[in-house]
Amino acid sequence: MSVTMQLPWPSLALSEENRVLQGRVNQAADVLEEKRGEVAVHHEVLDLMMRQNRQLQQSIKASTCALNELQRTSQRGEEELRQVTQDSAIYRSEVQKLRRQQVQLKEFLSKSERALRGKEMTLSQQEQEVVSVFQALEQYQQMREEQAAEYKDSRHSEKAQRLQQLQASLRRAQEALDSSKSALERERDEHARLQREIASLRLDIERGKQDKMRSSLAVRQLKEAIEMAEAQTIANTDAYARGQETASDRRSLFGQLKEELEELRRKRERLEKAVEGHLRERDSQGVQLRAVEVTVEKQELDVVVMQRQLAMQHDVVRQLALQRNNALVLRDELRIRLNQLLLRYTEVKSVLDGVQESSDGNVEHNMKCLAQVLAAMQAGENKLDSQINRLSGATASCLSQLQEHARSGERLDGDVARARRALAAADRDCAEQKELRKIRDCELCALVSQLEDWRRRLQGAREAKADHFRLQRVMMEGTVHEMRERLQHHERYGLELRQGITSLRCSLSTQYNVLRENEDQLSRLSEEMILRGAEMERLGKERVQVGQKRQTMTLALEQATLQLQSLNRVADSQVSERCGAAGMKEVMLGQAMAVEEALQTELKNGILLLHLEHRAVMDKQTELRRHEQRLSLLKERYQDLMQTISQRVAMAAGEEARGSVDSFAGASTQLLNSGVDSLGAHAEPETLHAKRILLSSTTREQLWHRGNQLDARIVFLERETAALRKMRDLMRLSVSQKGNAVSSTTSKEQNQRTLGEKQTLVLAKLREGLSKTQKLVEVDLEHARNTLVEMRARMRQLNEQQQVETRRLRDMRALRADRQAALRRLQYKMRCERRSQHMASQSKSLTSPVCGR
């Protein structure tokens, strides 16, 4: 058969129809070779199309990457804008705070100005009172001079002494007035200094206002920049949307092209399958034709042999028929002789009966004669029986041979009829195959024409798509270039904004520090103003007392005309008392001023130290808040990680529960579910790791146990199959022995047939049972193999998950160690700073009494 499939039939051994078929087959082979060449060309065209599609996919991927980069840059810009907006909100809150502080400063300045005006009014009133006192004194001096001129004669010496005393008292009063004037000048200087400080504060406030205006302008610029950036982001989103639309159009076009390609591939596959089917059919038909020719030749030879055998069998049958006829004739003769012998036996019996009735003397002689006759008759009977037996055996053998020859003849007739039917079917198949080949040739021509049309359409579509893609690529490159330029412009603008923000932050920090310093100065000035107000109140009280005393002096001067002596004595006594009181007051005032200045310096130093400590504490509190926020974020991340790990463990447990089998599935799912339920969302990594190791070990032990059970079942099934095979072999041996030991008799043949049928039924049942058991064993083996494969895959997945979880746990431990080290460092720094602050406070407390001293 292999030689017939590989080599062509020689033309001499073929008939004319077979030669025509061979020629058609060769033509079809040539056509198929051409089709194969065309298919190879189509393959090349499709490869080119696939390459172009890959290039298109690469270009689409590049464009998608560019769009993703644009999205990322836009997201970064949006994040920067959010940061800028947050900073602007912070700046707005700080500006509002500064505005509130400025309003408070304005109120305080207005109050201080009102107080200073009141103090100026009081000082001017006091100056007017002093001027009026001086005028009264001048008048008193003029009156005294007039009185002195009048009383020159009388009491000149007493008046001179009294005048000297009055002049001394006036000098002392003048000195007191000079001291009060100097005090007023000092107050005026202090007031001028306060005015200058207030002017400097106003300048600082004006500068703060200017800075605020600048910051507001900067914030407006930032708002405008943010609006421009938002507009640009909107434009970018529109461009991105357009790009997405173009990309979606491209994808749709690519999908259409892909669908067309798939359709063409399917059609090409159908054509290839059809061509392969035609080739296979042609090859199978050629093989069938060759096989049919071989079978026809064999059948013709078998028919000739069978005809010869039939002729021989006919001759044998004729001979057997002659032998049968001869045997029948012999049997008839033997039956005639038997009948004769039976007649003679009856005669002899009658003779014997007659002899028995006759006398006893002749009995012995007659008995001997009769015995001889009987022996002769018995011998003839035996011979006849043996001949009958031989004839019956010969007839039976002849009949069996005739039956066998009849069966073989029937078989031969059936084989000849089957061969004729097969030849007729082969002729019909050849005719049908010829018609099918014609139809397939027509279909091939139609398919070739369709392929040509599709090729032309594909070429046109490819060129159109290439032009379209080229144009789209050029457009996309232009848009990408424009978007890159916009991105570069926005990045530059963002850098400028960042620089402006940094400068604004620096200026805001400086302004905040300046405002803090101004607040401190204002607090100090307010304290000084309070002290000055107390001093002014005290001076006012003293001036009121001086005014009252001066009023009493004016009353005394008015009554001096009548009671000069009493007034002189009273004036002398009062002048002496006032001189002592003025000296004591000046000393006390000097001591009080010195003590006050020392206290003010100490208060200033203490306020500065307190302010510095407050700022340090605020910085530490901000650092602590930041670290607490970081710790809270780390805790949240840790909790999220633990939740994700527990969820993945639960998912893995669910998958194991779904993929497990029978009781092993139930046990493993219960174990995994209990393990997963015991794992909490806030479990520690060490406990999670230990539980995962325990689960993996239990699942591994269960898998080993299941594998051992399956191995034992496989060994038991193999033993059962071996025992059943031995039983089958023994049955076959017994059947073959019994078949060889069957006797030639018909009864035994029938018994053996029934036994053979029963045994065949038993064998068929045994075979069915063996096939079923084998199938069950194969199913169990496949099931076991599948379960083992699934278990191994599950074990691999569990090992991979365990490795991933161990890596995550290591990372978490490293992160926790880093955070703990950072916390320790922070705690150590805080302790060091607290110690340094404590030491500095102790040193200040030690040095402050020395400074006071």
Buried (B, 14 or more C-beta within 10 A) or exposed (E): EEEBEEEEBEEEEBEEEBEEBBEBBEEBBEBBEEBEEBBEEBEEBBEEBEEBBEEBEEBBEEBBEBBEBBBEBBEEBEEBBEEBEEBBEEBEEBBEEBEEBBEEBEEBBEEBEEBBEEBEEBBEEBEEBBEEBEEBBEEBBEBBEEBBEEEEEEEEEEBEEBBEBBEBBBEBBBEBBEBBBEEBEEBBEEBEEBEEBBEEBEEBBEEBEEBBEEBEEBBEEBEEBBEEBEEBBEEBBEBBEEBBEBBEEBBEBBEEBBEBBEEBBEBBEEBBEBBEEBBEBBEEBBEBBBBBBEBBEEBEEBBEEBEEBBEEBEEBBEEBEEEBEEBEEBBEEBEEBBEEBEEBBEEBEEBBEEBEEEEEEEEEEBBEBBEEBBEEBEEBBEEBEEBBEEBEEBBEEBEEBBEEBEEBBEEBEEBBEEBEEBBEEBEEBBEEBBEBBEEBBEBBEEBBEEBEEBBEEBEEBBEEBEEEBEEBBEEBEEBBEEBBEBBEEBEEBBEEBEEBBEEBEEBBEEBEEBBEEBBBBBEBBEBBBEEBBEBBEEBBEEBEEBBEEBEEBBEBBEEBEEEBEEBBEBBBEBBBEBBEEBEEBEEEBEEEEEEEEEEBEBEEBEBEBEBEBEEBEEEBEEEEEEBEEEEEEBEEEBEEBBBEBBEEBBEBBBEBBEBBBEEBBEBBBEBBBEBBEEBEEEBEBEEBBEBBEEBBEBBBEBBEEBBEEBEEBBEEBEEEBEEBEEEBEEBEEEBEEEEEEBEEEEEEBEEBEEBBEEBEEEBEEBBEEBEEBBEEBEEBBEEBEEBBEBBEEBBEBBEEBBEEBBEBBEEBEEBEEEBEEBEEEBEEEBEEBEEEBEEBEEEBEEEBEEEEE
